[in-house]
Amino acid sequence: MADSRFSFEGLIAKNAPEARDAPVVKRGKYDFAVAYPDPASLPIDGLLDGLREAMEQEGADLALYAHQSGYAPLREFVAQKLARDSGIHVSADDIILGDGSGQPIHMICETLLDPGDVVLTEDFVYSGTLGQLRRFHTDIRGIACDQDGMLPDALESAIKNAIGQGKKPKFIYTIPTFQNPQGWTATKGRREAMLRLSHTYGVPILEDDCYVDLRYEGESVPSIYSMDDTGSVMYTGSFSKIIAPGMRLGYMTAPKPILDVARVVKSGGSVNQFAAWAVHRYATGHLDEHIVEINNIQRGKRDAMVAALGENFGSAAEWSEPAGGLFVWLKMQEEADLQAIRDKVLDAVDVGYQSGPLFAPDGVSGKNYARLCFGYNTPEDIREGIARLADAFAREGILNA
Amino acid sequence: MADSRFSFEGLIAKNAPEARDAPVVKRGKYDFAVAYPDPASLPIDGLLDGLREAMEQEGADLALYAHQSGYAPLREFVAQKLARDSGIHVSADDIILGDGSGQPIHMICETLLDPGDVVLTEDFVYSGTLGQLRRFHTDIRGIACDQDGMLPDALESAIKNAIGQGKKPKFIYTIPTFQNPQGWTATKGRREAMLRLSHTYGVPILEDDCYVDLRYEGESVPSIYSMDDTGSVMYTGSFSKIIAPGMRLGYMTAPKPILDVARVVKSGGSVNQFAAWAVHRYATGHLDEHIVEINNIQRGKRDAMVAALGENFGSAAEWSEPAGGLFVWLKMQEEADLQAIRDKVLDAVDVGYQSGPLFAPDGVSGKNYARLCFGYNTPEDIREGIARLADAFAREGILNA
């Protein structure tokens, strides 16, 4: 039979991404690998109650194909939240709901990117966006950062350099608040500098603000979108970290020329109506309180992780102490290769983490870095997991504390 | 301020689809425009009960990012249903869940299509797929059909013609069962002929089988997938018509080289876990019975529409009498322009329909055709709506019954 098999050779699109087997993901008991929220405080009952209420009120509409932008009352909720919390004043018509913030990011990428286009972003940044950018065969260039955000001089040089090559960057992608994976929050001054460069060179900004609600202390910094009066900023947010990733609900707003293409490229029709109903009913009246509750929980988890790093890693490593978000960015000595030993560590001590290259635009830099997520495990397990990680690193000869 | 606005001119991707305003869709009371299922028989309680059960059993997993292919037990359910009902024997690993069947169709399009590629399909076909094909700037060519399906000679000519132009078709897209909008079901002989041509010329088939469960009488015809032993068929299905469109749940299976790219291009991560839980728990043990129930209801609706057409349109028109699915395909005299008067008819008599050009690969043919969906309204309202439609057509001078 083998020679009668149909061949798809030559039929796959020239610009299709590389084929990949279905990932088999092994999780550690001490799961610092993925930015999950706290599983014990998920509002299971609130979502069920909210859904029941919505089904009683408008359940028959489940028979309909909803508006491509998604459930209007939830868009209205998002518009009000953005106005109140982030100084972003847009109408529900200016918002498109998507599956998480991943889909809105995809929609913006497909709207703007041709193969070979340049996109600028932080030197280590969210791997999901890097995956989207690679899918569109983007020339991704990382900009050096310090604890205050992207370095303006480095950003300006990169823009000028790309323009000099005839490849004006299509956009700057940034996670300015509790940056993934680095943990810092860009200062107001740095945000102003980014905007100035955006306006000077005509390069728009995509502001991914999916962690902004997870602030454990300190004052919030204005969103880049709210500081702009020209319409050069696109903005994405998500319910994944403040309600649950499994709800697959996020959103975007952007100037109309972008929205009008993004809506057309959106895959799968309206966002899931069933999930949107549950989140809308639950969020109205409950979300603020829930955010206070989960931030109290996650503050304790962050403290546990930072303390455990101090106890177990001492002066042999550096790490961020983020004021919010879900991760600590760990830096070991230059020679350490945390990528090479990752699977071995997972097998040996049941601790999962992601190493730097996953977050590097070039896919190889940062082998001596690891992202440690503290949202999922209990504080006790975080302490135990970090102690186990230190043991494993010591056995590999990369922790000489 | 006007001259300080940021301009996105020159930044939109060269191959992006045309920008479009958010659609404002006016629905008629007699809504024959969209293929909605019966709203009164939606399994609201069953879905809520199913979700509650799943949340009790594994609610904490809502904190996780699920497998890119979607909730494994629901994929297992789909695999078993496909084996039992459609002679399709694949494992849960060979299935990817998506938002409706629209997203799987998008994933296959993005996997295979470069701008300008040729795709062959029925001369009138599902507008959502046409939209996806246009988004990828496909050269869409319609194949003439009769009541038994695509005409094999026409299909072979089109394949040869495209190959002669150096543009071997990337795939044949077909809805063989209760075809949308034409209503016919392709015979076993026609399916065999399509497969022979697929094998002879090396052109794969995308079989969209989203109406297959909605059979109101007669014997089922084997799926094209089940008749193929070479791996040239890709297959999509959906829960939209047998549970609800608002659940946004569908699926695909295909040979591994396609699955391994489709999974990467899937937008938005795993399919909605919340909705997948509800559908999995509900469908297990309830779906078969539910399908019998809705088919009894929809058989009555079809009968009402066909009878009302007979009473009101007499010999002045022709229409299909489908053995399943959700639509009747109405043909008026050649000169009638049902597209031009559609909005006027909706305003005048509150009856909605879609005219032929929406389903035409060229976007203009078929102005004297209309698709009339009978899933949404009650039989009484269907009779009233068809009478009103006949009145409106008569006033426009295109019905001289």
Contacts between the chains, C-beta under 8 A, distances in Angstrom:
chain1	res1	chain2	res2	distance
A	1	B	229	7.3
A	4	B	229	7.4
A	4	B	230	5.6
A	5	B	230	5.7
A	5	B	231	5.4
A	6	B	198	7.7
A	6	B	199	7.0
A	6	B	202	7.3
A	6	B	204	6.7
A	6	B	228	8.0
A	6	B	230	4.2
A	6	B	231	4.6
A	6	B	232	3.7
A	6	B	255	7.2
A	7	B	202	7.1
A	8	B	204	6.9
A	8	B	255	6.4
A	8	B	257	4.7
A	8	B	258	6.4
A	11	B	112	5.9
A	11	B	170	6.0
A	11	B	171	7.7
A	11	B	204	6.8
A	12	B	111	6.4
A	12	B	112	6.4
A	12	B	257	7.0
A	12	B	261	6.3
A	13	B	110	7.0
A	13	B	111	6.4
A	13	B	112	5.6
A	13	B	113	5.4
A	13	B	114	5.0
A	13	B	117	7.8
A	14	B	114	5.1
A	15	B	114	6.7
A	16	B	110	7.0
A	16	B	111	5.6
A	16	B	112	7.7
A	16	B	261	5.2
A	16	B	265	7.1
A	17	B	261	6.5
A	17	B	264	4.6
A	17	B	265	6.3
A	18	B	261	7.9
A	18	B	264	7.3
A	19	B	257	6.2
A	19	B	260	3.8
A	19	B	261	4.9
A	19	B	264	7.3
A	20	B	260	5.7
A	20	B	261	8.0
A	20	B	263	6.9
A	20	B	264	5.5
A	21	B	260	6.2
A	22	B	67	7.5
A	22	B	68	7.1
A	22	B	69	5.9
A	22	B	93	6.3
A	22	B	259	7.8
A	22	B	260	7.7
A	22	B	263	6.4
A	23	B	67	7.7
A	23	B	68	6.7
A	25	B	67	7.7
A	34	B	64	7.6
A	34	B	65	6.2
A	36	B	63	4.8
A	36	B	64	5.9
A	36	B	65	7.4
A	37	B	63	5.4
A	38	B	63	7.1
A	39	B	60	4.0
A	39	B	61	7.6
A	39	B	62	7.8
A	39	B	63	3.9
A	39	B	64	7.9
A	40	B	60	7.2
A	42	B	59	6.5
A	42	B	60	6.5
A	42	B	62	5.5
A	42	B	63	5.8
A	44	B	55	5.1
A	44	B	59	4.4
A	44	B	62	7.4
A	47	B	55	7.7
A	47	B	274	7.5
A	48	B	48	7.8
A	48	B	51	6.8
A	48	B	52	5.9
A	48	B	55	6.1
A	51	B	48	6.8
A	51	B	51	6.9
A	52	B	48	5.9
A	55	B	44	5.1
A	55	B	47	7.7
A	55	B	48	6.1
A	59	B	42	6.5
A	59	B	44	4.4
A	60	B	39	4.0
A	60	B	40	7.2
A	60	B	42	6.5
A	61	B	39	7.6
A	61	B	246	6.8
A	62	B	39	7.8
A	62	B	42	5.4
A	62	B	44	7.4
A	62	B	244	4.1
A	62	B	245	7.3
A	62	B	246	3.7
A	62	B	247	7.0
A	63	B	36	4.8
A	63	B	37	5.4
A	63	B	38	7.1
A	63	B	39	3.9
A	63	B	42	5.8
A	63	B	244	5.8
A	63	B	245	6.6
A	63	B	246	7.2
A	63	B	376	6.8
A	64	B	34	7.6
A	64	B	36	5.9
A	64	B	39	7.9
A	64	B	245	6.5
A	64	B	246	6.7
A	65	B	34	6.2
A	65	B	36	7.4
A	65	B	245	5.0
A	65	B	246	8.0
A	66	B	246	6.5
A	67	B	22	7.4
A	67	B	23	7.7
A	67	B	25	7.8
A	68	B	22	7.0
A	68	B	23	6.8
A	69	B	22	5.9
A	93	B	22	6.4
A	98	B	268	6.2
A	99	B	99	7.2
A	99	B	267	6.9
A	99	B	268	2.7
A	99	B	269	6.3
A	99	B	272	7.0
A	100	B	268	5.9
A	100	B	269	5.7
A	102	B	267	7.4
A	102	B	268	5.5
A	102	B	269	5.3
A	103	B	267	4.9
A	103	B	268	3.5
A	103	B	269	7.8
A	106	B	267	4.6
A	106	B	268	7.1
A	107	B	267	7.6
A	110	B	13	7.0
A	110	B	16	7.0
A	111	B	12	6.4
A	111	B	13	6.4
A	111	B	16	5.6
A	112	B	11	5.9
A	112	B	12	6.4
A	112	B	13	5.6
A	112	B	16	7.7
A	113	B	13	5.4
A	114	B	13	5.0
A	114	B	14	5.1
A	114	B	15	6.6
A	117	B	13	7.8
A	128	B	269	8.0
A	135	B	264	6.8
A	135	B	265	6.6
A	170	B	11	6.0
A	171	B	11	7.7
A	198	B	6	7.7
A	199	B	6	7.0
A	202	B	6	7.3
A	202	B	7	7.1
A	204	B	6	6.7
A	204	B	8	6.9
A	204	B	11	6.9
A	228	B	6	8.0
A	229	B	1	7.4
A	229	B	4	7.4
A	230	B	4	5.6
A	230	B	5	5.7
A	230	B	6	4.2
A	231	B	5	5.4
A	231	B	6	4.6
A	232	B	6	3.7
A	244	B	62	4.2
A	244	B	63	5.9
A	245	B	62	7.3
A	245	B	63	6.6
A	245	B	64	6.5
A	245	B	65	5.0
A	245	B	269	8.0
A	246	B	61	6.8
A	246	B	62	3.6
A	246	B	63	7.2
A	246	B	64	6.7
A	246	B	66	6.6
A	246	B	272	7.7
A	246	B	273	3.6
A	246	B	274	5.8
A	247	B	62	7.0
A	247	B	272	7.4
A	247	B	273	7.7
A	247	B	274	5.6
A	248	B	268	6.3
A	248	B	269	6.6
A	248	B	270	7.2
A	248	B	271	7.6
A	248	B	272	4.6
A	248	B	273	6.9
A	248	B	274	7.6
A	255	B	6	7.2
A	255	B	8	6.4
A	257	B	8	4.7
A	257	B	12	7.0
A	257	B	19	6.2
A	258	B	8	6.4
A	259	B	22	7.8
A	260	B	19	3.7
A	260	B	20	5.6
A	260	B	21	6.2
A	260	B	22	7.7
A	261	B	12	6.3
A	261	B	16	5.2
A	261	B	17	6.5
A	261	B	18	7.9
A	261	B	19	4.9
A	261	B	20	8.0
A	263	B	20	6.9
A	263	B	22	6.3
A	264	B	17	4.6
A	264	B	18	7.3
A	264	B	19	7.3
A	264	B	20	5.5
A	264	B	135	6.8
A	265	B	16	7.1
A	265	B	17	6.3
A	265	B	135	6.6
A	266	B	267	7.8
A	267	B	98	8.0
A	267	B	99	6.8
A	267	B	102	7.4
A	267	B	103	4.9
A	267	B	106	4.6
A	267	B	107	7.6
A	267	B	266	7.8
A	267	B	267	4.2
A	267	B	268	7.1
A	268	B	98	6.2
A	268	B	99	2.7
A	268	B	100	5.9
A	268	B	102	5.5
A	268	B	103	3.5
A	268	B	106	7.1
A	268	B	248	6.3
A	268	B	267	7.1
A	268	B	268	7.2
A	269	B	99	6.3
A	269	B	100	5.7
A	269	B	102	5.3
A	269	B	103	7.8
A	269	B	128	8.0
A	269	B	245	8.0
A	269	B	248	6.5
A	270	B	248	7.2
A	271	B	248	7.6
A	272	B	99	7.0
A	272	B	246	7.7
A	272	B	247	7.3
A	272	B	248	4.6
A	272	B	272	4.2
A	272	B	274	7.4
A	272	B	275	5.3
A	273	B	246	3.6
A	273	B	247	7.7
A	273	B	248	7.0
A	274	B	47	7.5
A	274	B	246	5.8
A	274	B	247	5.6
A	274	B	248	7.6
A	274	B	272	7.4
A	274	B	274	6.8
A	274	B	275	4.7
A	274	B	278	6.8
A	275	B	272	5.3
A	275	B	274	4.7
A	275	B	275	6.0
A	278	B	274	6.7
A	376	B	63	6.8
